[in-house]
Amino acid sequence: MAKKTLNKKEALPMEEMLWKACDALRGSIEPSEYKHVVLSLIFLKYAGFHFEKRRQEIIAAGQEAFVDNVAFYGAKNVFYLPETARWSYIKENAKQPDIALILDKALADIEKKNKPLRGALPNNYYSSLGIESEKLGSLIDKADGFDSILENDTENDIIGRVYEYFLSKFAIKEGKGKGEFYTPKTIVNLIAEMIEPYEGIIYDPCCGSGGMFVQSMKFVQRHNGNRRNVSVYGQEFTKTTYKLAKMNLAIRGIAANLGEYAANTFTDDRHKDLKADFIMANPPFNQKDWRAENQLTDDPRWNGFDIPPTSNANYGWILNMASKLSCNGVAGFILANGALSADGTEGAIRRKMIERGLVEAIIILPNNLFYSTDISVTLWILNANKKARVVTRNGEEIHYRDREHEILFMDLRRRGIPFEKKYVQFSPETIEEVANVYHNWQREGHTESYADIPEFCYSASLEEVADKGYSLVPSKYIEFANNDETVDYETKMSALQSELADILKEEADSRAELLDVFKTLGYEIDL
């Protein structure tokens, strides 16, 4: 299969150039900080560009008396900038030795003037890093050339694109098991297309930088829905990521309640009484020691289930989400495969969930979808109402059949396409196919539109699931013609060839750099 190239919005020269520019900071700061350094600069450039554009519109409309009226900017989802925060001022002072202080003051001044950004921007960040002023000035020069990109950024996607690109690049660069966890857009799109968050309350208990919310809103727009009919609630534990989420959502005009501060979802639930219509999440895999032995033992989120074990938070996350579903709520979330068959307390919780009719679909995903781990993972779909009912959406009646005693299993392990040499992703066609199979299975008349397909999908009765010890491993139900993997020699050798070429190139570059260093020191090495 031919290697699929990245969509332009996923990796443009802008992102790659910024990454390389930041790589020049190596030694001054850790690579994991690159995104924070760049994102605030891009934000200042973005905010400055739209401020000046809106300012000229106000003047052109003969309303020059209102060019410093904050409301005239907020009405168009534009941030008002005091003079010390405008890009022209930052650019003019880019070569000053105190540019770090100038940047910190600009961010603080913007926060004071714009309520949606309260708590979203870093405080005294650049001053604390100790980066040489020349390097910061160089980054400002790079960001200054993005006017044409901003002009064409109709989706206000610049910040999100840079964040996603840097996070993915860092995960690739640092290798498996390192770096922040990153949910590839291909998985988020699959979840959105399956659970269809058209309107109502959307919740993510571990929202990261807000990627699930962004893709949910894009889903609504793609399907001609109204963003005003969607309310966003989330929570994030890491302070810097919490701020990024607030900035990411504010820029896109997405009003969100992420709690008053970054907090642990288990020990400091910021949305205790929330009932969500849609939940989308990618919790930390197999999180250990998430609570003390005597902690949260009477938490109402366990709702008659056994208390999840301290050794693994998987079922803690599941029950947290299940407890927050509205009467017709649907949840789509990613978990490590071990949760499908774990025994003991986790097995008892899983059995009760199945018996209560909460589990609607289990979809096993390919290896190498994530940058930070090569394991295969599972998409779970929980549904609080699997009974027959009629839903009206965009003027169309959708007739759902009774599925209380069925679970749909799907296996997508062979459905990924090559991406970034050794990773895989889903094509838009695959996402559409999977979503259609799921929706056809849910609806009346499914006997004509849905059929079990070997090595792809199977609709199991609860009796079958009980017979298999309440295991949710898809391969126990889906028919496989041949369990031995058919090796695509050409594809695997091409991938290996590309990977080896990269390794050899990196080795050659490092060798050349080392020789240059010794030559500069006056000790040229003659080979």
C-alpha positions as semicolon CSV with decimal commas, in nm:
position;residue;x (nm);y (nm);z (nm)
1;M;0,000;0,000;0,000
2;A;0,136;0,342;-0,088
3;K;0,242;0,557;0,201
4;K;-0,018;0,821;0,283
5;T;0,114;1,175;0,312
6;L;0,008;1,412;0,588
7;N;-0,282;1,644;0,532
8;K;-0,157;2,000;0,492
9;K;-0,329;2,111;0,809
10;E;-0,147;1,845;1,007
11;A;0,207;1,939;0,907
12;L;0,281;2,259;0,717
13;P;0,624;2,420;0,675
14;M;0,523;2,661;0,955
15;E;0,514;2,386;1,218
16;E;0,831;2,219;1,095
17;M;1,015;2,552;1,082
18;L;0,910;2,640;1,436
19;W;1,020;2,299;1,559
20;K;1,364;2,343;1,402
21;A;1,390;2,695;1,541
22;C;1,309;2,563;1,887
23;D;1,561;2,283;1,847
24;A;1,819;2,562;1,852
25;L;1,715;2,614;2,216
26;R;1,847;2,269;2,307
27;G;2,068;2,309;2,610
28;S;1,878;2,618;2,725
29;I;1,551;2,434;2,793
30;E;1,415;2,080;2,774
31;P;1,253;1,980;2,441
32;S;0,928;1,915;2,629
33;E;0,911;2,293;2,691
34;Y;0,934;2,385;2,323
35;K;0,558;2,388;2,274
36;H;0,502;2,622;2,569
37;V;0,770;2,866;2,446
38;V;0,630;2,871;2,093
39;L;0,258;2,858;2,170
40;S;0,259;3,178;2,372
41;L;0,451;3,356;2,095
42;I;0,213;3,225;1,830
43;F;-0,077;3,331;2,050
44;L;0,061;3,686;2,073
45;K;0,109;3,696;1,696
46;Y;-0,238;3,549;1,637
47;A;-0,405;3,789;1,882
48;G;-0,212;4,085;1,739
49;F;-0,305;3,999;1,381
50;H;-0,678;3,975;1,456
51;F;-0,671;4,281;1,683
52;E;-0,522;4,500;1,409
53;K;-0,765;4,359;1,154
54;R;-1,064;4,434;1,378
55;R;-0,924;4,777;1,468
56;Q;-0,910;4,875;1,102
57;E;-1,269;4,750;1,053
58;I;-1,389;4,974;1,338
59;I;-1,207;5,274;1,191
60;A;-1,335;5,202;0,840
61;A;-1,690;5,191;0,977
62;G;-1,649;5,546;1,110
63;Q;-1,643;5,431;1,471
64;E;-1,291;5,540;1,557
65;A;-1,409;5,661;1,897
66;F;-1,456;5,294;1,992
67;V;-1,116;5,154;1,888
68;D;-1,029;5,103;2,256
69;N;-1,368;4,965;2,360
70;V;-1,318;4,602;2,466
71;A;-1,678;4,510;2,381
72;F;-1,628;4,605;2,015
73;Y;-1,362;4,334;1,991
74;G;-1,527;4,070;2,207
75;A;-1,843;4,087;1,994
76;K;-1,639;3,947;1,703
77;N;-1,451;3,693;1,921
78;V;-1,136;3,906;1,902
79;F;-0,918;3,979;2,205
80;Y;-0,858;4,343;2,291
81;L;-0,487;4,420;2,330
82;P;-0,343;4,706;2,534
83;E;-0,052;4,878;2,362
84;T;0,214;4,679;2,555
85;A;0,067;4,352;2,423
86;R;0,035;4,441;2,055
87;W;0,254;4,255;1,811
88;S;0,396;4,578;1,666
89;Y;0,528;4,668;2,013
90;I;0,673;4,319;2,069
91;K;0,840;4,316;1,727
92;E;0,985;4,664;1,788
93;N;1,142;4,542;2,114
94;A;1,241;4,191;2,000
95;K;1,615;4,268;2,024
96;Q;1,601;4,425;2,370
97;P;1,784;4,241;2,650
98;D;1,465;4,241;2,859
99;I;1,245;4,086;2,588
100;A;1,151;3,801;2,826
101;L;0,998;4,055;3,068
102;I;0,823;4,231;2,779
103;L;0,662;3,904;2,669
104;D;0,551;3,818;3,023
105;K;0,396;4,162;3,069
106;A;0,217;4,135;2,733
107;L;0,056;3,806;2,835
108;A;-0,044;3,941;3,177
109;D;-0,195;4,257;3,026
110;I;-0,403;4,057;2,775
111;E;-0,541;3,838;3,054
112;K;-0,649;4,142;3,252
113;K;-0,845;4,284;2,959
114;N;-1,012;3,965;2,833
115;K;-1,232;3,763;3,069
116;P;-1,234;3,438;2,857
117;L;-0,854;3,422;2,899
118;R;-0,849;3,447;3,280
119;G;-0,623;3,170;3,405
120;A;-0,531;3,062;3,052
121;L;-0,198;3,234;2,993
122;P;0,136;3,158;3,162
123;N;0,259;3,383;3,444
124;N;0,619;3,512;3,437
125;Y;0,703;3,218;3,212
126;Y;0,973;3,358;2,985
127;S;1,154;3,533;3,271
128;S;1,182;3,203;3,457
129;L;1,337;3,012;3,165
130;G;1,660;3,208;3,133
131;I;1,664;3,184;2,752
132;E;1,913;3,417;2,584
133;S;1,738;3,728;2,450
134;E;1,893;3,670;2,105
135;K;1,722;3,331;2,076
136;L;1,387;3,472;2,184
137;G;1,429;3,753;1,932
138;S;1,499;3,498;1,660
139;L;1,178;3,310;1,743
140;I;0,980;3,636;1,729
141;D;1,125;3,702;1,383
142;K;1,011;3,357;1,271
143;A;0,658;3,410;1,404
144;D;0,638;3,752;1,242
145;G;0,620;3,600;0,893
146;F;0,290;3,416;0,940
147;D;0,045;3,684;0,822
148;S;-0,059;3,492;0,509
149;I;-0,115;3,174;0,713
150;L;-0,325;3,363;0,969
151;E;-0,523;3,528;0,689
152;N;-0,622;3,182;0,561
153;D;-0,681;3,031;0,905
154;T;-1,061;3,038;0,878
155;E;-1,100;2,768;1,146
156;N;-0,882;2,946;1,406
157;D;-0,670;2,633;1,407
158;I;-0,319;2,777;1,434
159;I;-0,266;2,719;1,806
160;G;-0,414;2,371;1,794
161;R;-0,206;2,275;1,492
162;V;0,121;2,392;1,647
163;Y;0,040;2,224;1,980
164;E;-0,051;1,893;1,817
165;Y;0,250;1,900;1,590
166;F;0,495;1,978;1,869
167;L;0,343;1,722;2,103
168;S;0,359;1,451;1,836
169;K;0,714;1,548;1,733
170;F;0,827;1,538;2,095
171;A;0,666;1,199;2,149
172;I;0,837;1,062;1,836
173;K;1,173;1,219;1,924
174;E;1,176;1,096;2,284
175;G;1,046;0,750;2,202
176;K;0,806;0,503;2,354
177;G;0,687;0,568;2,706
178;K;0,821;0,924;2,725
179;G;0,661;1,261;2,686
180;E;0,303;1,371;2,731
181;F;0,031;1,142;2,616
182;Y;-0,117;1,253;2,288
183;T;-0,445;1,137;2,135
184;P;-0,407;1,129;1,756
185;K;-0,679;1,317;1,570
186;T;-0,769;1,004;1,375
187;I;-0,893;0,838;1,697
188;V;-1,080;1,146;1,816
189;N;-1,256;1,172;1,479
190;L;-1,358;0,805;1,502
191;I;-1,511;0,857;1,847
192;A;-1,698;1,170;1,736
193;E;-1,840;1,003;1,425
194;M;-1,959;0,707;1,632
195;I;-2,122;0,881;1,929
196;E;-2,239;1,184;1,725
197;P;-2,224;1,476;1,974
198;Y;-2,472;1,699;1,788
199;E;-2,613;1,887;2,087
200;G;-2,617;1,878;2,464
201;I;-2,344;1,853;2,728
202;I;-2,002;1,712;2,635
203;Y;-1,765;1,604;2,914
204;D;-1,402;1,491;2,925
205;P;-1,266;1,400;3,271
206;C;-0,901;1,420;3,157
207;C;-0,925;1,678;2,880
208;G;-0,557;1,757;2,817
209;S;-0,535;2,055;2,582
210;G;-0,901;2,023;2,482
211;G;-0,857;1,822;2,163
212;M;-1,173;1,616;2,218
213;F;-1,379;1,934;2,247
214;V;-1,226;2,090;1,936
215;Q;-1,299;1,782;1,724
216;S;-1,652;1,763;1,869
217;M;-1,721;2,117;1,753
218;K;-1,577;2,037;1,412
219;F;-1,809;1,736;1,397
220;V;-2,107;1,964;1,468
221;Q;-1,996;2,203;1,193
222;R;-1,937;1,922;0,942
223;H;-2,290;1,798;0,998
224;N;-2,450;2,146;0,981
225;G;-2,529;2,157;1,350
226;N;-2,529;2,462;1,580
227;R;-2,232;2,507;1,815
228;R;-2,453;2,710;2,047
229;N;-2,644;2,391;2,128
230;V;-2,332;2,229;2,276
231;S;-2,200;2,289;2,630
232;V;-1,847;2,185;2,722
233;Y;-1,728;2,056;3,060
234;G;-1,387;1,915;3,140
235;Q;-1,113;1,869;3,394
236;E;-0,734;1,848;3,373
237;F;-0,477;1,766;3,640
238;T;-0,158;1,924;3,496
239;K;-0,147;2,302;3,544
240;T;0,038;2,389;3,222
241;T;-0,190;2,166;3,015
242;Y;-0,497;2,313;3,187
243;K;-0,385;2,660;3,077
244;L;-0,323;2,535;2,723
245;A;-0,675;2,393;2,711
246;K;-0,827;2,723;2,820
247;M;-0,622;2,914;2,561
248;N;-0,694;2,658;2,287
249;L;-1,070;2,677;2,347
250;A;-1,083;3,055;2,398
251;I;-0,913;3,117;2,064
252;R;-1,171;2,902;1,888
253;G;-1,458;3,076;2,065
254;I;-1,555;2,759;2,253
255;A;-1,702;2,844;2,592
256;A;-1,598;2,576;2,838
257;N;-1,621;2,502;3,209
258;L;-1,292;2,334;3,303
259;G;-1,327;2,408;3,672
260;E;-1,168;2,700;3,851
261;Y;-0,826;2,535;3,858
262;A;-0,634;2,224;3,753
263;A;-0,737;1,933;3,974
264;N;-0,735;1,556;4,016
265;T;-1,065;1,418;3,881
266;F;-1,081;1,144;4,144
267;T;-0,991;1,338;4,460
268;D;-1,125;1,679;4,359
269;D;-1,412;1,628;4,115
270;R;-1,499;1,974;3,978
271;H;-1,829;1,854;3,824
272;K;-1,985;1,636;4,093
273;D;-2,346;1,681;3,986
274;L;-2,288;1,683;3,611
275;K;-2,498;1,466;3,381
276;A;-2,348;1,459;3,032
277;D;-2,510;1,365;2,703
278;F;-2,173;1,278;2,550
279;I;-1,842;1,179;2,705
280;M;-1,518;1,156;2,508
281;A;-1,194;1,065;2,683
282;N;-0,851;0,909;2,665
283;P;-0,759;0,842;3,031
284;P;-0,402;0,752;3,132
285;F;-0,344;0,383;3,059
286;N;-0,315;0,149;3,360
287;Q;-0,259;0,435;3,608
288;K;-0,118;0,298;3,934
289;D;-0,162;0,421;4,292
290;W;-0,441;0,657;4,187
291;R;-0,594;0,652;4,533
292;A;-0,487;0,550;4,884
293;E;-0,622;0,221;5,021
294;N;-0,873;0,394;5,250
295;Q;-0,953;0,680;5,010
296;L;-1,277;0,723;4,807
297;T;-1,422;0,404;4,953
298;D;-1,774;0,552;4,976
299;D;-1,759;0,766;4,662
300;P;-2,107;0,793;4,498
301;R;-1,949;0,743;4,154
302;W;-1,910;0,371;4,228
303;N;-2,292;0,358;4,229
304;G;-2,342;0,004;4,360
305;F;-2,035;-0,139;4,186
306;D;-1,732;-0,277;4,366
307;I;-1,463;-0,021;4,456
308;P;-1,198;-0,012;4,180
309;P;-0,860;-0,145;4,301
310;T;-0,581;0,095;4,392
311;S;-0,340;-0,089;4,161
312;N;-0,509;0,025;3,839
313;A;-0,735;0,324;3,767
314;N;-0,893;0,185;3,449
315;Y;-1,222;0,094;3,614
316;G;-1,210;0,409;3,827
317;W;-1,220;0,609;3,503
318;I;-1,494;0,388;3,358
319;L;-1,720;0,426;3,663
320;N;-1,651;0,800;3,687
321;M;-1,777;0,837;3,329
322;A;-2,069;0,596;3,371
323;S;-2,187;0,792;3,678
324;K;-2,199;1,114;3,476
325;L;-2,409;0,988;3,186
326;S;-2,751;1,147;3,143
327;C;-3,051;0,917;3,098
328;N;-2,973;0,898;2,723
329;G;-2,599;0,962;2,753
330;V;-2,330;0,796;2,541
331;A;-1,959;0,767;2,621
332;G;-1,669;0,683;2,390
333;F;-1,326;0,638;2,548
334;I;-0,992;0,463;2,500
335;L;-0,845;0,206;2,741
336;A;-0,560;-0,045;2,740
337;N;-0,671;-0,392;2,631
338;G;-0,614;-0,544;2,974
339;A;-0,944;-0,396;3,094
340;L;-1,132;-0,628;2,857
341;S;-1,049;-0,942;3,052
342;A;-0,907;-0,834;3,390
343;D;-1,036;-1,056;3,670
344;G;-1,090;-1,005;4,044
345;T;-1,262;-0,680;4,140
346;E;-1,232;-0,542;3,786
347;G;-1,395;-0,855;3,648
348;A;-1,683;-0,818;3,894
349;I;-1,735;-0,454;3,791
350;R;-1,727;-0,548;3,422
351;R;-1,983;-0,826;3,473
352;K;-2,224;-0,593;3,651
353;M;-2,183;-0,328;3,378
354;I;-2,268;-0,588;3,113
355;E;-2,566;-0,717;3,312
356;R;-2,695;-0,361;3,355
357;G;-2,680;-0,315;2,977
358;L;-2,427;-0,029;2,987
359;V;-2,175;-0,169;2,738
360;E;-2,283;-0,112;2,378
361;A;-1,974;-0,163;2,163
362;I;-1,612;-0,273;2,197
363;I;-1,374;-0,182;1,914
364;I;-1,015;-0,304;1,923
365;L;-0,771;-0,068;1,748
366;P;-0,441;-0,129;1,563
367;N;-0,095;-0,120;1,716
368;N;0,118;0,191;1,660
369;L;-0,166;0,444;1,657
370;F;-0,002;0,632;1,946
371;Y;0,339;0,797;1,944
372;S;0,413;0,714;2,307
373;T;0,321;0,345;2,306
374;D;0,304;0,072;2,043
375;I;0,035;-0,134;2,217
376;S;-0,308;-0,205;2,073
377;V;-0,588;-0,031;2,264
378;T;-0,966;-0,049;2,277
379;L;-1,244;0,199;2,210
380;W;-1,535;0,141;2,450
381;I;-1,885;0,273;2,382
382;L;-2,118;0,293;2,683
383;N;-2,485;0,381;2,638
384;A;-2,723;0,463;2,922
385;N;-3,026;0,390;2,705
386;K;-3,014;0,096;2,463
387;K;-3,394;0,065;2,453
388;A;-3,603;0,119;2,140
389;R;-3,676;0,490;2,092
390;V;-3,716;0,760;1,828
391;V;-3,482;1,059;1,812
392;T;-3,534;1,365;1,593
393;R;-3,212;1,515;1,462
394;N;-3,195;1,798;1,207
395;G;-3,558;1,733;1,122
396;E;-3,499;1,361;1,060
397;E;-3,648;1,084;1,273
398;I;-3,404;0,809;1,371
399;H;-3,557;0,485;1,495
400;Y;-3,334;0,295;1,736
401;R;-3,411;-0,069;1,811
402;D;-3,380;-0,242;2,149
403;R;-3,018;-0,351;2,202
404;E;-3,025;-0,410;2,577
405;H;-2,921;-0,774;2,537
406;E;-2,655;-0,727;2,269
407;I;-2,299;-0,596;2,239
408;L;-2,130;-0,509;1,909
409;F;-1,766;-0,620;1,873
410;M;-1,537;-0,482;1,604
411;D;-1,173;-0,554;1,516
412;L;-0,985;-0,275;1,335
413;R;-0,632;-0,409;1,386
414;R;-0,581;-0,456;1,012
415;R;-0,758;-0,138;0,908
416;G;-0,486;0,120;0,973
417;I;-0,283;0,279;0,694
418;P;0,089;0,378;0,714
419;F;0,160;0,716;0,869
420;E;0,490;0,884;0,968
421;K;0,696;0,579;0,868
422;K;0,629;0,342;1,160
423;Y;0,287;0,460;1,276
424;V;-0,064;0,404;1,145
425;Q;-0,385;0,605;1,126
426;F;-0,739;0,560;0,995
427;S;-0,840;0,695;0,658
428;P;-1,160;0,905;0,640
429;E;-1,315;0,617;0,443
430;T;-1,241;0,369;0,723
431;I;-1,385;0,603;0,988
432;E;-1,701;0,644;0,780
433;E;-1,728;0,267;0,726
434;V;-1,689;0,183;1,096
435;A;-1,938;0,451;1,203
436;N;-2,191;0,330;0,945
437;V;-2,165;-0,031;1,062
438;Y;-2,223;0,081;1,423
439;H;-2,518;0,306;1,335
440;N;-2,679;0,048;1,107
441;W;-2,651;-0,211;1,387
442;Q;-2,822;0,029;1,630
443;R;-3,125;0,108;1,415
444;E;-3,447;-0,056;1,316
445;G;-3,422;-0,253;0,993
446;H;-3,069;-0,360;1,088
447;T;-3,127;-0,709;0,948
448;E;-3,109;-0,551;0,601
449;S;-2,829;-0,300;0,669
450;Y;-2,605;-0,491;0,914
451;A;-2,440;-0,834;0,898
452;D;-2,166;-1,005;1,097
453;I;-1,844;-1,002;0,894
454;P;-1,558;-1,245;0,968
455;E;-1,245;-1,070;1,102
456;F;-1,437;-0,740;1,129
457;C;-1,759;-0,733;1,333
458;Y;-1,997;-0,950;1,535
459;S;-2,314;-0,881;1,732
460;A;-2,307;-1,095;2,047
461;S;-2,595;-1,171;2,281
462;L;-2,548;-1,126;2,655
463;E;-2,588;-1,502;2,686
464;E;-2,283;-1,553;2,463
465;V;-2,087;-1,299;2,667
466;A;-2,187;-1,475;2,992
467;D;-2,079;-1,809;2,845
468;K;-1,734;-1,663;2,784
469;G;-1,695;-1,546;3,144
470;Y;-1,800;-1,186;3,069
471;S;-1,481;-1,129;2,874
472;L;-1,499;-0,838;2,627
473;V;-1,205;-0,950;2,411
474;P;-1,337;-0,914;2,052
475;S;-1,144;-1,214;1,917
476;K;-1,355;-1,441;2,142
477;Y;-1,660;-1,348;1,937
478;I;-1,551;-1,237;1,589
479;E;-1,488;-1,521;1,347
480;F;-1,132;-1,544;1,215
481;A;-1,064;-1,746;0,902
482;N;-0,695;-1,764;0,978
483;N;-0,543;-1,654;1,307
484;D;-0,191;-1,656;1,159
485;E;-0,105;-1,310;1,036
486;T;-0,043;-1,286;0,663
487;V;0,282;-1,094;0,633
488;D;0,292;-0,823;0,367
489;Y;0,664;-0,861;0,296
490;E;0,687;-0,564;0,059
491;T;0,518;-0,322;0,298
492;K;0,719;-0,436;0,601
493;M;1,053;-0,421;0,415
494;S;0,973;-0,075;0,277
495;A;0,895;0,050;0,628
496;L;1,218;-0,104;0,761
497;Q;1,415;0,049;0,473
498;S;1,275;0,396;0,551
499;E;1,341;0,361;0,925
500;L;1,699;0,243;0,869
501;A;1,763;0,531;0,626
502;D;1,656;0,779;0,896
503;I;1,883;0,617;1,155
504;L;2,184;0,627;0,922
505;K;2,113;0,990;0,828
506;E;2,093;1,091;1,196
507;E;2,421;0,909;1,259
508;A;2,588;1,092;0,967
509;D;2,457;1,430;1,088
510;S;2,583;1,367;1,441
511;R;2,923;1,262;1,306
512;A;2,949;1,578;1,093
513;E;2,849;1,800;1,389
514;L;3,114;1,638;1,610
515;L;3,386;1,689;1,348
516;D;3,283;2,055;1,312
517;V;3,308;2,110;1,687
518;F;3,666;1,975;1,698
519;K;3,757;2,181;1,390
520;T;3,622;2,497;1,556
521;L;3,835;2,423;1,862
522;G;4,144;2,396;1,643
523;Y;4,174;2,018;1,666
524;E;4,056;1,910;1,325
525;I;4,026;1,535;1,288
526;D;4,170;1,407;0,965
527;L;3,996;1,085;0,860
